[in-house]
Amino acid sequence: MENPMDAIVTNIDPFPFYQEFRRTQPVYYNTERGSWNIFRYHDVQRALSDFAVFSSKFSLATTISSDEPFAASMISSDPPRHRQLRTLVTQAFTPHAVENLAPRILAIVTEHLDRVMDAGRFDAIRDLGYPLPVIVIAELMGIPPADRERFKTWSDTIVSFARFGENIDPRVFQSNAILEMAAYFLELIERRRKEPGDDLISGLLKAEIDGQRLSQIELLGFCSLLLVAGNETTTNLIGNAMLTFTDRPEDWQRLRGAPELVPQAIEEVLRYRSPVQAMFRLVKQEVKIGGQVLPPGARIVAWIGSANHDEARFPDAEEFDIDRQPNRHLAFGHGIHYCLGAPLARLEAKIALTSMLERFATIERAAEFPVERMPSMIVYGTPSLVLNFSRS
């Protein structure tokens, strides 16, 4: 018998399934996978922000050894260590620091769109959504251009291993791609230790927490997290935006006439088709949520994608509305783990979308290329989105 959760993970349109869970089983225990799944906005927001009750270490301690990538990263740590680790990279992602990247981001977008203008067709993911954030994060980390393609292989491997598990499948860390990634970053860390540069890794090597330098595994955790989080969110934000506007050509025309609305359109895309659909937590102490008592050690799947469609929080939640105000979505998380790279993802999406609006009078999906869901319960998007366009 098919697990009722599988439809959420595999379907390009999981939102009707979320709606049914919110209505009938807002706190659902998945016996097959031993996890509690929460679907309503209030419950998801609480799980993401109440670190005294819900630990971000979820079940890493029982599945992944302490010398694996991600084991010592911010995403899987609690205060006070989380605060210390986050402080080290905050400066690289301040609004001012991110805004200084705008000219370079525009140059990358312009270069990649120039390549497709004569064709009248392009793949919004492969031709722009993927290369843009990869180049940006690689340059921030001091990765040579020749090594960028390896990023995608490593990132895709991590995402694919999180297809059905309620945490990252430990087998991912024995895969050739991830072993290769770890070896690459360890070599790069040693190179920067000997020959520092003006890049994020060199900065982390010099940084101290309470008089102590980061350990090698903590540095590896940072590199691994930046690799995935630094490109997957933006790639799928751009792809999900273009997918939405092919469904709503009237909104594409409206934005062409009023580009100042692009930032709020991006916020609605983040709510409507959140690039990250789920995050994981581990219950630290007995807690009652949605009428259910959860014991210590219970694993939680907090469904961000469902929370962002909760009718109790968002009127007409199934409708895409550029004018939605307020729009307090949870696409980038909530609380101390709010996505550090959110300003960068927003800026990249704004520049990419604005540039396409200027160039493309109309867009439509190429019918011979069906839209498919990425094989991941965490990341939501499509690996390819082929569009036909008419030039402005």
C-alpha positions in Angstrom: 0.0 0.0 0.0 1.4 3.4 -1.0 2.5 5.6 1.9 0.1 8.6 2.1 3.2 10.9 2.4 4.7 9.8 -1.0 2.2 11.8 -3.0 3.5 15.0 -1.3 7.1 14.2 -2.2 6.5 13.1 -5.8 3.7 15.3 -7.1 4.4 18.5 -8.9 1.3 19.8 -7.2 1.4 18.7 -3.5 -0.8 21.5 -2.2 -4.2 19.6 -2.4 -2.6 16.9 -0.3 -1.3 19.4 2.2 -4.8 20.9 2.4 -6.3 17.5 3.2 -3.8 16.8 5.9 -4.4 20.3 7.5 -8.2 19.5 7.4 -8.1 15.9 8.7 -4.7 15.1 10.3 -2.8 18.3 11.0 -0.4 16.3 13.2 0.1 13.0 11.5 2.3 10.1 12.7 4.0 8.3 9.8 4.3 4.8 11.2 6.4 3.6 8.2 9.1 6.2 8.8 8.6 6.9 12.5 8.1 10.6 12.2 5.5 13.2 13.2 4.4 15.5 10.4 2.9 18.9 11.1 1.0 20.9 8.5 -0.6 24.0 10.0 1.1 27.4 10.0 1.1 28.0 13.8 2.6 24.6 14.5 5.2 24.8 11.8 6.3 28.3 13.0 6.6 27.0 16.5 8.7 24.0 15.6 11.0 26.2 13.6 11.5 28.8 16.2 11.1 27.2 19.7 14.7 25.8 20.0 14.1 25.0 23.7 11.7 22.3 22.7 12.5 21.5 19.1 16.2 20.8 18.4 17.8 21.4 15.0 20.0 18.4 15.6 17.0 16.2 14.6 18.3 12.6 14.3 21.9 13.4 13.2 23.3 11.9 16.3 22.0 8.5 15.5 22.6 8.4 11.8 25.7 10.5 11.0 29.1 10.5 12.7 30.6 13.7 14.0 33.2 13.8 11.3 30.7 14.0 8.4 29.8 17.1 6.4 26.8 19.0 7.9 27.5 17.5 11.3 28.9 20.7 12.7 27.1 23.2 10.5 24.6 25.9 11.6 21.6 24.1 10.2 22.1 21.2 12.6 23.2 23.0 15.7 21.4 24.6 18.7 22.3 27.6 20.8 24.8 28.6 22.0 26.9 27.0 19.3 24.5 28.0 16.6 24.8 31.7 17.6 28.6 31.5 17.6 28.8 29.8 14.2 26.2 32.1 12.6 28.1 35.2 13.8 31.1 34.2 11.8 29.4 34.4 8.4 26.8 37.1 9.1 29.1 39.8 7.7 29.3 38.1 4.4 25.5 38.3 4.0 24.6 41.7 5.5 22.2 43.7 3.2 25.1 46.1 2.4 27.5 43.2 1.5 24.8 41.5 -0.6 23.9 44.7 -2.4 27.5 45.2 -3.4 27.2 41.9 -5.4 24.4 43.4 -7.6 26.6 44.5 -10.5 28.3 41.1 -10.7 24.9 39.4 -10.5 23.5 41.5 -13.3 26.6 40.8 -15.5 26.1 37.1 -15.0 22.4 37.3 -15.9 23.1 39.4 -18.9 25.8 37.0 -20.2 23.5 34.0 -19.9 20.4 35.6 -21.4 22.5 37.0 -24.3 23.2 33.4 -25.3 19.6 32.4 -25.8 18.1 35.6 -27.4 18.4 34.4 -31.0 16.9 31.0 -30.3 13.4 32.1 -29.1 13.6 29.2 -26.5 15.5 28.6 -23.4 15.6 26.4 -20.3 14.9 28.7 -17.3 16.7 26.3 -15.0 19.7 25.1 -17.0 20.4 28.3 -18.9 20.0 30.7 -16.0 18.5 29.4 -12.7 21.3 26.9 -12.1 24.4 28.7 -13.3 23.6 32.1 -11.7 23.8 31.1 -8.0 26.5 28.6 -8.5 28.8 31.2 -10.0 28.0 33.7 -7.3 28.6 31.3 -4.4 31.7 29.8 -6.0 33.2 33.3 -6.4 32.3 34.1 -2.8 34.1 30.9 -1.7 37.1 31.4 -4.0 36.3 28.3 -6.2 38.0 28.3 -9.6 35.6 28.5 -12.5 36.8 25.1 -13.9 35.4 23.4 -10.8 31.9 24.9 -10.8 30.3 22.0 -12.7 31.3 19.7 -9.9 29.1 21.8 -7.6 25.9 20.7 -9.3 26.8 17.0 -9.1 27.5 17.2 -5.4 24.4 19.3 -4.6 22.1 17.1 -6.7 23.4 14.0 -4.8 22.6 15.5 -1.4 19.2 16.6 -2.5 18.3 13.3 -4.1 19.2 11.3 -1.0 16.7 13.3 0.9 13.9 12.1 -1.3 11.8 10.1 1.2 13.8 10.1 4.4 12.8 12.3 7.3 16.5 13.3 7.6 19.4 13.2 5.2 19.9 9.6 4.3 23.2 8.6 5.9 24.2 6.7 2.7 24.7 10.0 1.1 27.9 10.4 3.1 29.3 7.2 1.7 28.5 8.1 -1.9 31.4 8.8 -4.3 30.1 12.3 -5.0 30.1 13.4 -1.4 33.4 11.8 -0.6 34.8 13.6 -3.5 33.2 16.9 -2.3 34.6 16.5 1.2 38.1 15.7 -0.2 37.9 18.8 -2.5 36.9 21.1 0.3 39.5 19.8 2.7 42.2 20.3 0.1 40.8 23.8 -0.6 40.8 24.6 3.1 44.4 23.6 3.5 45.4 25.6 0.4 43.7 28.7 1.9 45.3 28.1 5.2 48.7 28.3 3.5 47.8 31.0 1.0 44.9 33.1 2.3 42.8 35.1 -0.2 40.0 37.6 -0.2 37.2 34.9 0.0 34.8 33.5 2.5 36.9 30.4 3.3 40.0 32.4 4.1 37.8 34.7 6.3 36.5 31.7 8.2 40.0 30.3 8.7 41.0 33.6 10.4 37.9 33.8 12.5 37.8 33.0 16.1 35.0 32.0 18.6 35.8 32.9 22.1 39.5 32.8 21.3 39.3 29.4 19.4 39.5 28.8 15.7 37.0 26.7 13.8 37.8 23.0 13.7 38.4 21.3 10.4 35.0 19.6 10.5 33.3 22.9 11.3 34.9 24.4 8.2 33.9 21.5 6.1 30.3 21.9 7.5 30.3 25.5 6.4 31.5 24.7 2.9 29.0 21.9 2.5 26.1 24.0 3.7 27.0 27.0 1.5 27.3 24.7 -1.5 23.7 23.4 -1.2 21.9 26.3 0.5 23.7 28.8 -1.6 22.4 27.6 -4.9 19.4 25.3 -4.5 17.1 28.0 -3.0 17.8 30.6 -5.7 17.7 28.0 -8.6 14.3 26.9 -7.5 13.0 30.3 -6.7 13.7 31.4 -10.2 12.3 28.2 -11.7 9.2 28.3 -9.6 8.6 32.0 -10.5 8.8 31.3 -14.2 6.6 28.2 -13.8 4.0 30.4 -12.0 4.0 33.1 -14.7 3.5 30.6 -17.5 0.2 29.7 -15.6 -0.5 33.4 -15.2 0.5 35.4 -18.3 -1.6 38.3 -17.1 0.8 38.7 -14.2 3.8 38.6 -16.5 2.3 41.5 -18.5 1.4 43.4 -15.3 5.0 43.1 -14.1 6.4 44.2 -17.4 4.4 47.4 -17.0 5.2 47.8 -13.3 8.6 46.3 -12.5 8.5 48.0 -9.1 6.2 45.2 -8.1 8.8 42.5 -8.7 10.0 42.3 -5.0 6.4 41.6 -3.8 5.8 39.2 -6.6 8.9 37.3 -5.5 7.5 37.2 -1.9 4.3 35.6 -3.3 6.3 33.1 -5.3 8.1 32.2 -2.1 4.8 31.6 -0.4 3.0 30.0 -3.3 5.7 27.6 -4.4 8.3 27.6 -1.6 11.7 26.3 -2.8 12.1 24.5 0.5 9.1 22.5 1.5 10.1 20.9 4.7 12.6 21.1 7.6 13.3 18.7 10.4 13.4 18.9 14.2 13.9 16.6 17.2 11.7 16.9 20.3 13.9 17.7 23.3 11.1 17.5 26.0 7.5 16.3 26.0 5.3 18.7 24.1 1.7 19.0 23.2 1.1 20.2 19.6 -2.2 20.1 17.7 -3.8 18.0 20.4 -1.1 15.3 20.3 1.5 14.7 23.0 4.9 14.1 21.5 7.6 12.4 23.6 11.2 13.4 23.9 13.2 12.0 20.9 10.2 12.3 18.5 11.2 13.3 15.0 9.3 16.2 13.4 8.8 17.1 9.8 7.7 20.7 9.7 5.9 21.2 6.3 6.8 24.7 5.3 5.0 24.2 1.9 1.8 23.4 3.8 2.1 26.2 6.3 2.4 28.7 3.5 -0.9 27.6 2.1 -2.8 27.5 5.5 -6.2 29.2 5.0 -6.2 30.2 8.6 -3.2 32.4 7.9 -3.5 33.4 4.3 -7.0 34.3 2.9 -7.5 32.6 -0.5 -4.3 30.7 0.1 -4.5 28.7 -3.1 -4.6 31.9 -5.2 -1.4 33.6 -6.4 -1.8 37.2 -5.5 1.0 39.7 -6.2 -0.8 42.2 -3.9 -1.0 40.0 -0.9 -0.4 42.0 2.3 0.7 41.0 4.8 2.7 38.0 3.5 4.5 36.5 6.5 5.4 33.3 4.8 7.9 30.8 6.2 9.8 30.1 3.0 13.1 31.0 4.6 12.3 29.6 8.0 11.6 31.4 11.2 13.5 32.4 14.3 17.3 31.8 14.9 17.6 29.5 11.9 16.1 32.0 9.5 18.0 31.6 6.2 21.2 33.6 6.3 21.3 33.7 2.5 17.7 35.1 2.1 18.9 38.6 1.1 21.2 37.1 -1.6 18.5 34.8 -2.9 16.0 37.7 -3.1 18.5 39.9 -4.9 19.5 37.2 -7.5 15.8 36.4 -8.2 15.0 40.1 -8.5 17.8 40.8 -11.0 17.1 37.7 -13.0 13.3 38.2 -13.1 13.6 41.9 -14.0 16.1 41.2 -16.8 13.7 38.5 -18.3 10.7 40.9 -18.0 12.7 43.5 -20.0 13.7 41.0 -22.7 10.7 38.6 -23.1 7.4 40.1 -24.2 5.7 36.7 -23.7 6.6 33.4 -22.3 5.0 29.9 -22.6 6.0 26.4 -21.8 7.3 24.2 -24.6 4.6 21.6 -24.7 6.9 18.8 -25.7 8.9 19.1 -22.5 6.7 18.1 -19.5 7.3 19.7 -16.2 8.6 17.2 -13.6 9.2 17.4 -9.9 12.7 17.2 -8.4 13.2 14.0 -6.5 13.4 15.5 -3.0 11.1 16.1 0.0 13.2 19.1 1.0 13.7 21.0 -2.2 10.8 21.9 -4.4 11.3 22.7 -8.0 11.7 21.3 -11.5 15.1 20.1 -13.0 14.1 21.6 -16.3 11.7 24.3 -17.5 11.8 24.8 -21.3 10.1 28.1 -22.4 9.4 29.7 -25.7 9.5 33.5 -25.7 8.9 36.4 -27.9 11.3 39.3 -27.8 10.4 42.7 -26.5 
